[in-house]
Amino acid sequence: MSDRVFIQGLEVYCVIGLQPWERQVMQKVRIDLAIEADCRPAGAADDPALALDYKAVSKRVQQLVEGSAFQLVEALAERIADAVLADFAGAASLRVRVAKPGAVRFAEAVGVEIERRREEPHP
């Protein structure tokens, strides 16, 4: 399947980082998702009930991130992937990119990008 539903540039604030000062403040993270989902039924029928609800996905990710306090963007990305695959049956796989804008001097952002499939075992 090559259909993807995407959410690009979702900006959310959370506690993230290793430094003591980072544990005391909310920082902005930018999240991009590309979710593999079969869009044919929704497209053929023009029926929203058959589509992956990107608004619901966005709200779920926002809720998870705002309530988190991870040290690593890698951990945050893993939890986002786990939540989307667990909560949205239409998501077969996804790519999650988590970026911390301004975390490194002279760089627009740093972060990670992971890909996960529903059938992959999780440690």
C-alpha positions in Angstrom: 0.0 0.0 0.0 1.3 3.5 -0.8 -1.5 5.6 0.8 -0.4 7.9 3.5 -2.2 10.4 5.8 0.1 13.1 7.0 0.2 15.7 9.8 3.0 18.2 9.3 4.4 20.7 11.7 2.3 19.9 14.8 3.8 22.2 17.5 3.3 21.1 21.1 5.0 22.2 24.3 6.4 19.7 26.8 9.2 19.0 29.3 12.0 17.4 27.3 15.8 17.2 27.6 18.7 16.2 29.8 19.9 19.4 31.3 18.6 20.5 34.7 17.1 23.7 33.2 15.3 21.7 30.6 13.5 19.8 33.3 12.1 23.1 34.6 10.6 24.6 31.4 8.2 23.7 28.7 9.9 23.5 25.3 8.4 23.5 21.8 8.7 20.3 19.8 7.5 20.0 16.2 6.0 16.7 15.1 5.5 15.3 11.7 3.5 12.1 11.1 3.1 10.0 7.9 0.6 7.2 8.6 0.2 4.4 6.1 -3.6 3.8 5.8 -5.8 2.5 3.0 -7.5 5.7 1.7 -9.3 3.9 -1.1 -12.6 3.1 0.7 -13.0 6.7 2.0 -12.0 8.1 -1.4 -14.4 5.9 -3.4 -17.4 6.5 -1.1 -16.5 10.1 -0.1 -17.4 8.9 3.4 -15.6 10.5 6.4 -16.4 7.4 8.6 -14.1 5.4 6.3 -11.2 7.7 6.6 -8.4 7.8 9.2 -9.4 10.8 11.4 -6.3 13.1 11.3 -7.9 15.5 13.8 -8.4 12.7 16.3 -4.8 11.5 15.7 -3.5 15.1 16.2 -5.5 15.5 19.5 -4.2 12.1 20.8 -0.6 13.1 20.0 -1.0 16.5 21.5 -2.5 15.0 24.7 0.4 12.5 25.0 3.1 15.0 24.4 1.8 17.7 26.7 1.6 15.3 29.5 5.1 13.9 29.0 8.4 14.6 30.5 11.0 12.5 28.6 14.7 13.1 28.6 15.1 11.9 25.0 13.3 12.8 21.8 13.8 9.1 20.9 11.6 8.1 23.8 8.9 10.6 22.9 8.9 9.4 19.2 8.5 5.8 20.4 5.5 6.6 22.6 3.9 8.6 19.8 4.3 5.6 17.5 3.0 3.2 20.1 -0.1 5.3 20.8 -1.1 5.9 17.2 -0.7 2.2 16.3 -2.6 1.1 19.4 -5.4 3.7 19.2 -6.1 3.8 15.4 -6.9 0.5 13.8 -6.6 2.0 10.3 -2.9 2.8 10.8 -0.8 0.0 9.4 2.6 1.8 9.9 3.9 5.3 10.4 6.8 7.6 10.3 7.3 9.9 13.3 9.6 12.9 13.2 10.2 14.8 16.4 12.2 18.0 16.2 13.4 20.4 18.9 13.8 23.8 17.3 16.7 25.8 18.5 18.2 23.0 20.6 21.6 23.4 18.9 23.3 26.7 18.1 23.2 27.5 14.4 20.8 24.7 13.6 17.1 25.2 12.9 16.2 22.0 14.7 17.5 18.6 15.8 15.6 15.5 16.4 14.8 11.9 15.3 12.7 10.2 12.7 11.5 6.6 13.3 9.4 4.2 11.3 7.2 1.5 13.0 4.9 -1.1 11.7 2.0 -2.7 13.5 3.5 -6.2 13.5 6.9 -5.1 14.9 7.5 -6.4 18.5 8.0 -3.6 21.0 10.6 -4.1 23.8 
